[in-house]
């Protein structure tokens, strides 16, 4: 898309080799090409050799952070953002402020903002009900990883996920000590914090048995990578591999037989593949099987369905022009399918698609897979879309 060989996977691998073979801060141009990567991992799907490009890029960015010349403003913004997602009080405050902004008349004036802020403001959304509060059960056979942004901004989706698991006969417990998965930190090159968060989560879930179910694609991919992330840590490597082996996406944990509800009328549904579910976890069939098994649901395919929507963690904030173009292309493909509803399995995708459809003047709801399975009628109703 960027039209430069240096921005291709092969070109970026060459740049990484160049960087690690020299000392000192890398050239700004080299750093820019590495930062411009979405880390969507689509190249892993396309690569016949199975090169783990996502892990390579995360390692390269960690090296880049250690070498780069001091840029106080950029580092301050990055530090504040990454610190916010690890603190539930801060994240709740940020979510509340965004919710108030989205419910006010201010979004109609967003066109008056500077271009950089305009893109950021377009992503503001109303929170889904009150935040989700983890509930622990002593008789549980399934653990629920609640995440950070999901807990504060997608409370209804969290509760819907637990209900779907319980309908499937599971006893669900969500430990209060769990914290952010560390995905955003790993993507940003803050590997030390990502490893520390991994250790905290491994400890938090150590007292629970059974699968660890997660409903956010980015979180799931990161949790399943803890074994790689801590492979060089002798004290944690085995525990990390055991933890990762327990992780299941919600679409893997819920059986089609547990989906009892269905839409009150025939609907066309576009399922948007989240990159870290399709490419990172190789999960494509399970979500579609759950949707296809529902009466009154027709899955509407879209062109280039596995292309990134432009969210990519915080990419839509750091590279708004590229992200907006990817968003435009994805929205055009969705609208061409004439859906009544769009379903995805990642909060970033949902926020990005809601903003893109809103900008296109399309009143098409975008909801999480688990929320739609739990209550299709409410998903089709009037809430922030």
N, C-alpha and C positions, 0 to 999 in steps of 0.2 A: 504493500500500500504506500509506503514512504518512498519507493522508487530508488533506493540506494542499496547497493550490495552490502555496505557496512551495517545496514539494518536488517539483513537476512540472518537466519540462525547461523549459517556457515560464516558469514562475515563477522558476527558477534563473537563466535568461538575464536576466530583469528585475533580479534581485538583483545579478548581475554588472555590468549597466549602471549600477546605482545605486552600486556600490562604486567603479568606475573613474571615475565622474563627481565623486567627492569625494576629499578628502585625509584623511590620518590613519587611525588604526585603525578598522576597521569595527565596527558593533555586534555583540555576542556572538550575538544571535539570527540575524543575517545570516550570520555565519561558520558557525554551527551548521547552517543549511540547506545551505550549500555542502559542508561536511564530510560531511553525511549522504548525499551522492550516491555510489552504487556505482561510477560510471564504467564500468558494464557495456556502455554504448553501444547498448543495445536501442533507445533513442530515435532513433539514427541509422538503424536499419533501418526504423523506423516513419515517419520524416520524409520526405515527398515532395520536399522541397527540398534534401535532402542536406546539412543543416547538420552540420559536423564537431564535434559537441558534446563529444566526448572531448578534443580539442585545446583547445577553449574552456575546459573545466573545469580542465584541467591548467594553462593560463595563468592562470586566475583564482586557483587555489590558490597558484601561485608569487607572485602579487601579494599574496595574503592572508598568506603567510609573511613577506613583507617588511614588511607593515604591522601585523601583530597585536601586541598588548600582550605583553610578556615573560611567559611561563609556564614557569618553569624546569624543573619536573618533566616536563611534556609535551614540551618541546623536548629534554630530555636523553634521554628514552625514544626519541623519534623519531630522534635522532642516533645512539644506540647501535645501534638496529635497522637503520638504513640503512647504517651503517658495517660491520655484520656481514656483510651479503650481498655486499659488495665485497671481503671478505677470506676467502680459502679456509681459512686456518688457524683463524680464529675460527668460521667456519661449520661446519667439521668438528668442532670442539669442541662447539658448540651441538647439532649433529646427534647426536653421540655421547651427550651428556647426555640428550637426548630419547629416544634409542633405549634407554638403560639404564632410564629411567623407565618407558617403555612395556612393557619386558620384566619389570619388577619387579611386585610386588603392589600398588604405590602407586596405580595408576589405580582400584582398587576402593574406595579411600578418598577419591576426588576429591569425593564428596558432602559431605565435611566441610570443604572449602575455602570461602573467601568466594565469593560469586556470580561476581564478576569473574574470579577465578582459575580457577573451576570450568570456565568456558567455554574458557579458554585451555588448561587441562590436558587437556580432551577431545580436542584436536587432535594430541596427541603420538602419533607413530607409530614403528614399528620401521623402521629403515633397510633399503633393499633391497640387501643385500650390502655389499661394500666400495665406497668412493667410486670414481667413474670418473676415470681419469687420461687427459687428452688425449694422443693419439699422432700425431705428424706423419709424413707420407709425402711424399717428393720427387716421386713419380709420380702424385700424386692428381689426380682430375678433379672432385672434390666436396669442399667444406669442411663441417665439422660444427660448429655452434654448441652448445656443451655447457651453457651457462648456469651458474648458481651453485648454487641449491637442488637442481636436477636432478643435478648432479655429486656432491653429498654424500649426499643422501637417496634418490635414485633411480638408483643405480649400475647395477642390472640393466636398467632401462629404457634407460639410455644405451647400454649394450653391445648390447642388443637392437636399438636403432635403427641402430647401425652395421652389425650383421649383416644387417638387412633391406636396407639400401642396398647392401651388398656382394653379396647374393644377386641384386640387380637389376643386377649388373654394374658397379657403381661402385667407384672407388678412393677411399677416404675418408681425409681428413686433418683433424685437429683441432689448431689452433695453440695452443701453450702460453701465448701472450701474451694470449689473449682474456680478457675480464672480464665482470662483470655487465652486462646489457643496459641497465639504468637505468630499467626500467618502474616499479618501486616508488618510485623517487625522483621520477619525473615525476608519478605519481599523488599523492604527498605534497606536491608543490609545491616540491621541491628541484630546480628546473630547471637550475641551474648544474652540479650534479653529474651530472645526466642528460646534459647536453651534453658534459661532459668524458668520461664513460664512452663516449658515442657516438664521440668522436674516437679514443679508445684502441682500440675495436673496429675501426673503419675502418682504422686503421693496422695492427692485428694481422692482418687478413685481406687486406691490400693485396698481399702477395706470392703469393696463391693465386688460381687461376682457377676458373671454373665456378660452379655454384650454391652458396649457403650454406644448408644445411638445418638447421632447428631443430624440436625436438619439443615445445616448450612454447608454448601458445597466446599467453600474455601476452608472452613474450619475442619471439615472431614478430611480433606486432602492433607492438611497440616498435621492433624492427629495421627493419621496413618503413616506420616513421615517421621514420627518421633524416633523410630528405630534407626533411621539414617542420620537424623539430626544429632543423636547422642551416641553414635556408633564408636566414636573415639574416646568416650568417657567410660572407663572401665567400671566405675561404681554404678553406672546407670544404664549401660548398653543393653543388658539382658532384660531389665525391667521395662525399658523403652520398647524393645521388640515385642514383649508380652503384651504391653498396653496397646500398641498399634494393631496387633493381631485381633484384639477384641472390638475394634471400632467398626461400626456399620452405619451406612447412610440410612436415614429413615425409610427411603424407598426400598431398601433391602430388608428392613426389619418388619415392615407391615405387609401382610399377605393380602392378595386381592379379595379373598373371602371375608376379610375384616371390613371392607368398604361396603357399608350397607346403604348409605345415602346416595341419591342421584339428583340431577337437576330436574326441576318441575316441567321443563320443556326441552326440546332438542336444542343443543348448543354446539357450535364449532369452537374447538379449543386448540390454540397453538401452544405446544410445549416448547419452551426456550431452553436449550441445553446450556447449563452453566459450564463454563470452561473447566473449572476444577472438579466437576462431576464427570463430564464426558472425557476430557483428556487426562486430568489428574488421577481420577479414580476408575476410569473406564466403565462408568455406569451410564448406560443409555437405554437399555431394554426395560429395566424395572419400573421407572416412572411412567413410561408409555404403557406398560402392561396394566398398571393400576388405573390409569385413565381410560384405556380402551375397554376395560371390564365394566365400566359404569354405564348403565342404561342412559339413553338420551345424549351421550357424548360421542361426537365425531372428531377424531384427531385431524387437524388441518396441517399438512406439511408446508414448510416454507423453504424458499431457496437458500442455499448455503447455511443450513441450520446451525452448524457448529462454529460459525464465525463469531468472534467475540463481540459483545454489545458495546464495549468501550468502558465498562465500569472498572474491572481489573483491580480490585482493592481500592486504592486511592488514585489510580491513574487518571480518572476523570477530573481530579482536582489538580494534579501536577502537569498533565498534558491535555488541557481542555479541547484544543483544536482537533487533535487526532481522535480523542474520545468522542467528540460531537459528531465527527464524520462517520465513525463506526456506528454510533447511535442512530444517525440518520439512515444509514444503509439497512440496519436491522429493523427499524420501524417501517421502512418502505416494504421490506420483505413480509413483515407481519401483516400490514394493511392489505397487501396483495392477496393474502389468504382469506380475507373477510371473516375474521374470528369474532365470536361473542366475548371471548375471554382469553387472556394469556396466562399461562402457568409456568413458574420456574421454581428452582430449589435453592436459590441463593439470594440473600438480602441485597447485595450490591446490584445484581441483575434486575431485581424488582424495582429498586429505586431508579436505576438508569432508564429502564423501559417506561416506567410511569412518567418520568420527565420528558422522554422523547415523544411519547404518544400525546402528552398534553401539549407540547410545542407544535405538534402536527395537527392539533385541533380534533383529535380522535378521542372519543369517550369510551375507551375499551378498558375494562378493569384488568389489573395485573395482580395476581395473588400467588402465594406460596402453594406448592403442591399439597402439603398437609392440610392447609386451611381449606382448600377446595374439596379435598376428600372428606374432611370432617363435616362441612356444611356448605354444599354447593349453592343452596339458595341464598345464603348470606353473602357468599362470594360474588354472586351476580347482582346483589343489591347495591344500594347507594352508600358507598363509603369511599374514602380517598383512593382514587385510582390513577 
